[in-house]
Structure formats: C-alpha cells, structure tokens
Amino acid sequence: MEKLGARIWIARIMVTWGLLSGATAFCTGPYSFMTVRFLLGLAEAGFYPGLVLFFTYWFPDRHRARIVSGFTLALPVAVAAGAPMSTGLMELNGLLGLAGWKWLYLVEAIPTIILGIVVLIYVTDRPAQARWLSDEERAWLTSTIEQECRQIEAHRKVGLLQSFWEPKVLLLALNYLGIVTASLGMLIFLPQIVKQLGLTNMQVGWVTMIPYACGAISMLTWGAISDRMGERRWNLCLACIVSTIGLVIAGLTVGTVWSLVGMSIAAIGFYGSKGPFWSMPPMFLTGMAAAASIAWINSLGNLGGFFGPSIVGWVKDATDSFAGGLYALAAFALMAAVVSALWLHIPRRIAVPKAVAAA
C-alpha cells in the first residue's frame, strides 16, 4: 500500500475478500473449505494494518487514538448487528434450494464488494492529492505530517528490515498477542456461553449484542480520553486490566447472567485498548518501517486467533465447562497488561502545539 497507494490496494483487498467470502457458500467438503479460508485470509490480511497506516498519512499524532477507535468501532457494531442478522439469514434455509448457511455467506459478501468499488472511485491516497481541500488546508496538513515524521526521525530512524527486530515492535506484538488471544477466545465462544442461559437461537443473537455495544461505547470514549491526555501506554495497560477482571468474573459466574456482565466488562477492555495501542507504532516509526512494523505486529498478534479459541475449546472438552478456558484467557490479558506496564515506554517525540497543550 505504501508503494501502490491506499485507493487501489484497499479496494483490491475488499473486492477479493468479498468474492472469496461468498465463495465459501460453494464449498463441498473440508478440503475446499480450508482452501477458500486460506485464500480468504490471504486476501484480507493487509486490510486492518493498511488502514492504520493510511491514518498516519492523514491525521496528526494527537488525533490518532480516537481516529483509530472511530474506524475500529465498525468491529463491535458489525458483530452486534450481524449476530441477529446472521441468525435471520440462517432461517432462509431451503429458499431457492440453498441451505441457510449458504445464504449467510452470499448475502454478507455483497456489501464488502460494493464498498470496495466505492473505495476505488472515491478514496484519495494522500493529502497533497486532495482536491476537495483548499490550498491552505492541503499545505497545512501535508507540512504538519511531514514535520512530525522529521521529529521522530531526528531522534532515531528505523530502517525497513530493522523494524522487524526492533524490541519495541516485538513487545507491541507480544502485547497484541495477549489481547487478541483473550478477545477472540471469548468472542468466538460468546454465543455458546450465552446459550447456557436457556435462550433460543434468536434470543442468543440479540443478547450477544450487549458485550459488543459496551465495547463500542468504550472504544470511542477511551480513544478520546487517550488523545485528550496525550498518553497511550497507561491507557492501554488499564484496558488490559479491565479485560482481565471481566474474564475472571465471567469464569466465576459461567452459566448465570453475571457471566454476561463479566464478558461485557471484558469487551470494554478489549475494544478500549484499540485506540491507544495502534497509536503507538507511529510514535517511533515512519515510512516503510511503519508500514512493515504495523503489518508485522498485526500478523504476530493475530496468531492469537488460533490460540484463544483452541484453548477454550480444549479446556471445555476436558472439563465440560467454559470456566477454565475463561481463566486461561484472563492470564493472556494480564500478560498484555504486564508487558504494557513494564516495557512499553515509548517517549513522545512530537511536540504538542501550545494551543492544544493549554486546552
């Protein structure tokens, strides 16, 4: 994306992602399913880190936590809205001779493809190319971003290959691994845990919205607070601690309504961490190093997408309860908090304007 531009690359990701997601409806066995899922991961892998990088082109440092939070708000909102929607699509079972799960994949792929085309038509790669800004606005935004990059590079410029082994990058990846392991481990099994309350499938879909709604509110609030304070590390640490507490509560009360309360608290921490976390790599990296490191952190951290659900599944099979798995996820969230508290000291190299500091 750094070379080709955001417009082309993000559009490519979304269109191929949507096509392959829809193609899942035509899988006929485990081999075709695994092949499509592999290609799907390949197609969408650069989307999230690509957009985090894209924001560094357009938004000065002091705005990034709430910008990332505003974008990432789509995650809990999509899942919250998608839970009952997906349940409803599954009820189309037999319509036009297609199974309900096939309707789910086909219908939910369409918006991604359409929005990919919209991105190709409307997105502007860099502020210097934005004809919808005035000359003064373009000049100010371009010079502000460039000045921030110079301030960071004046202290230390990290090269492309060097960024892969930069200690702070690896520590951010370790922190993110803990967050992703804990969050996906809980969220993948959230419907099954809620199902233990004796609800119908449709009721499960609606009740599952509650933790995501809490996460959405937390994401916007925490991102704004982080920007207002001009602080990232301790906001991230606190979010990880909140997640840990929520998971422990959920484990202690599994099978009751209080487990839903615990998972909602955990979701507040998971999603509240997004803004402060993704504002940290651009604090010490620029250019291709920032592009590579953001993707590298995302790649290593997303290994938690395997570990989290697997751990919960293994413990559930061994103990016939979700409690032990939730405690294990709490340990990963606690690990992320410890990494943040002890090692993620990243000084701000960018001078805060006097007007902002006074506010």
C-alpha positions in Angstrom: 0.0 0.0 0.0 2.9 2.4 0.7 4.0 1.9 -2.9 0.7 1.4 -4.8 -1.4 3.8 -2.8 -4.4 3.2 -0.4 -7.1 3.6 -3.0 -6.0 0.7 -5.3 -4.8 -1.6 -2.5 -7.7 -1.3 -0.1 -10.2 -1.7 -3.0 -8.3 -4.8 -4.1 -8.5 -6.3 -0.6 -12.2 -5.6 -0.2 -13.3 -6.9 -3.6 -11.2 -10.2 -3.4 -12.2 -10.6 0.3 -15.9 -10.3 -0.6 -15.7 -12.7 -3.6 -13.9 -15.3 -1.6 -16.2 -14.9 1.4 -19.2 -15.5 -1.0 -17.3 -18.5 -2.5 -17.5 -20.2 0.9 -21.1 -21.0 0.1 -20.0 -23.3 -2.6 -17.6 -25.4 -0.5 -18.4 -29.1 -0.6 -16.1 -30.6 1.9 -13.2 -29.9 4.3 -10.5 -29.5 1.6 -12.4 -27.0 -0.5 -13.4 -25.2 2.8 -9.8 -25.0 4.0 -8.6 -23.8 0.6 -11.2 -21.0 0.5 -10.4 -20.0 4.1 -6.7 -19.9 3.3 -7.3 -17.7 0.3 -9.7 -15.5 2.3 -7.1 -14.9 4.9 -4.5 -14.1 2.2 -6.9 -11.6 0.6 -7.9 -9.7 3.7 -4.7 -9.9 5.7 -3.5 -6.4 4.9 -6.8 -4.6 5.5 -6.6 -3.6 9.1 -2.9 -2.7 9.3 -3.2 -1.0 5.9 -5.9 1.4 7.2 -3.9 2.0 10.4 -1.1 3.1 8.1 -3.4 5.1 6.0 -4.5 7.2 9.0 -0.8 8.2 9.6 -0.9 9.8 6.2 -3.9 12.0 7.1 -4.1 12.6 10.8 -1.6 14.2 13.1 -0.4 12.3 16.2 -2.6 14.0 18.7 -5.8 12.8 16.9 -4.9 9.1 16.1 -6.3 7.3 19.1 -9.9 8.5 18.5 -9.5 8.2 14.7 -8.4 4.5 15.1 -11.2 4.0 17.6 -13.7 5.5 15.3 -12.7 3.2 12.5 -12.5 0.2 14.7 -16.0 1.0 16.0 -17.1 -0.9 12.9 -15.9 -4.2 14.6 -18.3 -4.3 17.6 -21.1 -2.7 15.6 -20.8 -5.2 12.8 -20.8 -8.1 15.1 -23.6 -6.7 17.2 -25.8 -6.1 14.2 -24.5 -9.2 12.4 -25.5 -11.6 15.2 -29.3 -11.3 14.8 -28.9 -10.7 11.1 -26.9 -13.9 10.6 -29.5 -15.8 12.7 -32.2 -14.4 10.4 -30.3 -15.4 7.3 -29.9 -18.9 8.6 -33.7 -19.1 8.8 -33.8 -18.8 5.0 -32.8 -22.5 4.9 -34.3 -24.1 1.8 -35.1 -20.9 -0.1 -34.3 -21.4 -3.8 -32.9 -24.8 -2.8 -30.0 -23.2 -0.8 -29.1 -24.0 2.8 -29.4 -21.2 5.3 -25.6 -21.1 5.9 -25.1 -20.6 2.1 -27.5 -17.6 2.2 -25.5 -16.1 5.1 -22.2 -16.2 3.1 -23.7 -15.0 -0.1 -25.7 -12.1 1.3 -23.0 -10.8 3.7 -20.3 -10.8 0.9 -22.2 -8.3 -1.2 -21.6 -5.1 0.9 -17.9 -5.8 1.0 -17.6 -6.0 -2.8 -19.8 -2.8 -3.3 -17.8 -0.8 -0.7 -14.5 -2.0 -2.4 -15.7 -0.4 -5.6 -16.7 2.8 -3.8 -13.2 3.0 -2.3 -11.7 2.7 -5.8 -13.8 5.6 -7.0 -13.7 8.0 -4.1 -10.7 7.5 -1.8 -7.7 9.9 -2.0 -4.3 8.5 -1.3 -2.5 11.5 0.3 -3.5 15.0 1.5 -1.4 16.5 -1.3 -3.8 14.9 -3.8 -7.0 16.0 -2.1 -8.6 18.5 -4.5 -11.6 18.7 -2.0 -9.3 20.6 0.4 -8.4 24.2 -0.1 -4.7 25.1 -0.9 -4.2 26.3 2.7 -5.7 23.1 4.2 -3.6 20.9 1.9 -0.4 22.8 2.7 -1.1 22.8 6.5 -1.9 19.1 6.7 1.0 18.0 4.5 3.5 20.1 6.3 2.2 19.0 9.7 2.5 15.3 8.9 6.0 15.8 7.4 7.2 17.8 10.4 6.1 15.1 12.7 8.0 12.5 10.7 11.1 14.6 10.8 10.8 15.0 14.6 10.6 11.2 15.0 13.5 10.5 12.6 15.7 13.2 14.2 15.8 11.1 17.3 16.3 7.7 15.6 15.4 6.5 12.1 14.5 2.8 12.0 15.0 1.0 8.6 12.6 -1.4 7.0 14.4 -4.6 7.9 15.5 -3.3 11.2 11.8 -2.7 12.2 11.2 -6.5 12.2 13.6 -7.0 15.2 13.1 -3.6 16.9 12.5 -4.5 20.6 9.5 -2.2 20.9 7.9 -3.7 17.8 8.3 -7.2 19.3 6.9 -6.0 22.6 3.9 -4.4 20.9 3.4 -7.7 19.1 3.5 -9.7 22.4 1.0 -7.3 23.9 -1.3 -7.6 20.9 -0.9 -11.4 21.0 -2.3 -11.3 24.6 -5.2 -9.0 23.7 -6.2 -11.0 20.6 -5.9 -14.4 22.3 -8.1 -13.3 25.1 -10.6 -11.4 23.0 -11.1 -13.9 20.2 -11.1 -16.8 22.7 -14.0 -15.2 24.4 -15.9 -13.7 21.5 -15.8 -16.9 19.4 -17.5 -18.9 22.2 -19.7 -16.0 23.4 -22.9 -17.4 21.7 -22.3 -20.8 23.2 -21.7 -19.3 26.7 -24.9 -17.2 26.4 -26.8 -20.3 25.1 -26.3 -21.8 28.6 -28.7 -19.3 29.9 -31.5 -21.3 28.3 -32.3 -18.9 25.4 -33.5 -19.6 21.9 -31.2 -19.1 19.0 -32.7 -15.8 18.1 -32.6 -14.6 21.7 -28.9 -15.6 21.8 -28.4 -13.4 18.7 -29.9 -10.4 20.4 -28.3 -10.9 23.8 -24.9 -11.4 22.2 -25.1 -7.7 21.1 -24.8 -6.5 24.7 -21.0 -7.0 25.1 -20.3 -5.6 21.6 -22.5 -2.5 22.4 -20.4 -2.0 25.6 -17.2 -2.4 23.6 -18.4 0.2 21.0 -19.1 2.8 23.6 -15.8 2.1 25.4 -13.8 2.3 22.1 -15.0 5.8 21.3 -14.7 7.0 24.9 -11.2 5.5 25.6 -9.8 6.8 22.3 -11.0 10.3 23.1 -9.6 10.1 26.6 -6.2 8.9 25.4 -6.0 11.8 22.9 -7.1 14.3 25.5 -4.5 13.1 27.9 -1.8 12.7 25.2 -1.0 9.4 26.8 -1.0 5.8 25.3 0.9 3.3 27.5 -1.1 3.5 30.7 -4.5 3.8 28.9 -3.5 0.5 27.1 -2.4 -1.1 30.4 -5.7 -0.1 32.2 -7.7 -1.5 29.3 -5.9 -4.9 29.6 -6.5 -4.9 33.3 -10.2 -4.3 32.8 -10.3 -7.2 30.3 -8.6 -9.5 32.9 -11.1 -8.6 35.6 -14.1 -9.1 33.2 -12.9 -12.6 32.2 -12.3 -13.7 35.8 -15.9 -12.6 36.7 -17.2 -14.4 33.6 -15.3 -17.6 34.6 -16.5 -17.4 38.2 -20.2 -17.0 37.2 -20.4 -19.0 34.0 -23.9 -20.3 33.4 -25.5 -17.2 35.0 -26.5 -13.7 33.9 -23.4 -12.4 35.7 -21.2 -14.2 33.2 -22.7 -11.9 30.6 -21.8 -8.9 32.8 -18.2 -10.2 33.1 -17.9 -10.6 29.3 -19.3 -7.2 28.8 -16.6 -5.7 31.1 -14.0 -7.7 29.2 -15.3 -6.4 25.9 -15.0 -2.8 27.3 -11.3 -3.5 27.9 -10.7 -5.3 24.6 -12.1 -2.6 22.4 -10.9 0.3 24.6 -7.3 -0.8 24.0 -7.5 -0.4 20.2 -7.1 3.4 20.0 -4.1 3.7 22.4 -2.4 0.6 21.1 -2.5 1.4 17.4 -1.4 5.0 18.1 1.9 3.7 19.5 3.8 2.3 16.4 3.8 5.7 14.5 5.3 7.3 17.7 8.7 5.9 16.8 8.4 4.6 13.2 7.9 6.3 9.9 7.6 5.5 6.2 8.2 1.9 5.0 9.4 0.9 8.5 6.0 2.0 9.9 4.2 0.1 7.1 6.1 -3.1 7.7 6.0 -3.0 11.5 2.3 -2.4 11.7 1.7 -5.4 9.4 4.2 -7.4 11.4 2.6 -6.6 14.8 -0.8 -7.4 13.3 0.4 -10.7 11.9 2.1 -11.9 15.0 -0.7 -10.7 17.3 -3.4 -12.4 15.1 -1.8 -15.8 15.9 -4.0 -15.4 19.0 -6.9 -16.1 16.7 -5.7 -19.7 16.8 -4.6 -19.9 20.4 -7.5 -18.3 22.1 -10.4 -20.3 20.7 -8.3 -23.5 20.8 -7.5 -23.1 24.5 -11.2 -22.5 25.3 -12.2 -25.5 23.2 -9.6 -27.8 24.7 -10.5 -26.8 28.3 -14.2 -27.1 27.6 -13.7 -30.7 26.2 -11.6 -31.7 29.2 -13.7 -30.1 31.9 -17.1 -29.8 30.3 -17.1 -26.1 31.4 -16.1 -22.8 29.9 -14.8 -21.5 33.3 -11.2 -22.9 33.0 -10.9 -21.5 29.4 -12.0 -18.0 30.6 -9.4 -18.1 33.4 -6.7 -19.0 30.8 -7.8 -16.1 28.6 -7.6 -13.8 31.6 -4.0 -14.9 32.0 -3.2 -13.7 28.5 -5.0 -10.4 29.1 -2.9 -10.0 32.3 0.2 -10.8 30.3 -0.6 -7.9 27.9 -1.1 -5.6 30.9 2.3 -6.5 32.4 4.0 -6.0 29.0 2.5 -2.6 28.8 3.3 -1.6 32.3 6.9 -2.8 32.4 8.3 -2.4 29.0 6.2 -0.3 26.6 7.8 3.1 27.4 7.7 5.0 24.1 8.5 8.7 24.6 6.6 11.2 22.5 9.0 12.8 20.1 6.3 15.1 18.6 6.0 18.5 20.1 2.4 19.2 21.2 1.2 22.6 19.9 0.8 25.2 22.7 -2.9 25.7 21.9 -3.5 22.0 22.3 -1.4 21.8 25.5 -3.3 24.7 27.0 -6.6 23.0 26.2 
